[in-house]
Amino acid sequence: MRRALLLLASLSAVTALALWLARVGGSVEVEVGEIWVGITFPIAVMGLAILFALFHTILTAFHWVGELPARRRAARREQRRADGDAAVTRALVALAAGTPEAARVEVRRARMLLGETPQTLLLTAEAERLAGREDAAATVFKQLADRGDARFLGLRGLLRQAMQRQDWAAAQRLAKEAEAAQPGAAWLREERQVLALRTHDWREALALSPPDASRAALALAAAMQEEDPARAAEFEKQAFAADSAFAPAALAHARRLAATGSARRARAVLEQSWFAAPHPDVGAAWIAGEKDSLARVKAVEDLIHRNREHPESRLLMARTAIDAGLTGRARTELEALVGAGAADRRAYLMLAELEEVEHGDTADARAAQAKWLRAAANAQGAPRWRCASCGAEHNAWKAECAACGTVGRIGWSAAG
């Protein structure tokens, strides 16, 4: 609509100009030597317009002819770019299909058409890796790393290769360079976290751990690795704050507090941990400072009052009561476990011990002991430190499972 209006306006303007020229009249005389040429004014104006149009057409034609080689070169460049893009697409398809030779052929064609661009170099390196030519791939990755616009791509490839061949020193160096080239990259953060776990750099692993990671285990491992007591204490505090039910963290934090003169806070840590998840080591630490056996019984009562019926609470009270000579109290706790179906091998062994303590070396005592020992043989074993990934048992908690190498998966549990 707009074009139609503009055309109509232009035609109207030209028509109006022509009518005006026709009404103006007049003539134009030109002297050439002794010859005089006279023409009317409208005809002179029209002639000048025609000459201008002809001159403009000639100049345009010369300009078009002059630019013809450049246009042909541009067309060839566009065609090469289109062919190169098609080769890149075919190379990507070949890489996705797992056909390295086809990928290498297409990548060579793309490099010939497009040159040494970051895209073609990256495809070249990936094609070489797919073909098993790691040295050739490393060479191309180094070319990328030397370019300012693709340094991170090259370092990323070199880092992946270093981790694949388990060259941890090179991997750590490359990770630092990649972080400098592309700070905060999500992929690099994940790789650095994996690298920290592999190299047992627990402090780095903790700093890079995702929200769903076992932060308590990593913090305690970092504390055990830390030489500075103040920093170790901070990591122990972090471990306990992350999971108060994690007994090793509670014990380490309580020991540190007690060593610095904060005995009351240390006992509060142990009590909180016991309430979260009763553990024999926490119970042992709670009564470790009590020399009198009856005082120990009172201390245990103070510890277990919030989860009195938990199996570990009953076992701790039974053990302490036997040591204090309170056999009736011990039997009450152990028989409650048996009656609730929560007794494991430890409860039956203590019942066998209790028969001897109460009745001595008598026939009735031996018969009762035999009954409890048979029950112990068939009962579930005591909880152990066990890897949740492979099921391997450990005598003490460790950050990494020695059997399968999994980090942060060793927990306190009974046999499945």
Secondary structure, 3 states (H helix, E strand, C coil): CHHHHHHHHHHHHHHHHHHHHHHHCCEEEEEECCEEEEEEHHHHHHHHHHHHHHHHHHHHHHHHHHHHHHHHHHHHHHHHHHHHHHHHHHHHHHHHHCCHHHHHHHHHHHHHHHCCCHHHHHHHHHHHHHCCCHHHHHHHHHHHHCCCCCHHHHHHHHHHHHHHCCCHHHHHHHHHHHHHHCCCCHHHHHHHHHHHHHCCCHHHHHHHCCCCCCHHHHHHHHHHHCCCHHHHHHHHHHHHHHCCCCHHHHHHHHHHHHHCCCHHHHHHHHHHHHHHCCCHHHHHHHHCCCCCHHHHHHHHHHHHCCCCCCHHHHHHHHHHHHHCCCHHHHHHHHHHHHHHCCCCHHHHHHHHHHHHHHHCCCHHHHHHHHHHHHHHHHCCCCCEEEECCCCCEECCCCCECCCCCCECCEEEECCC
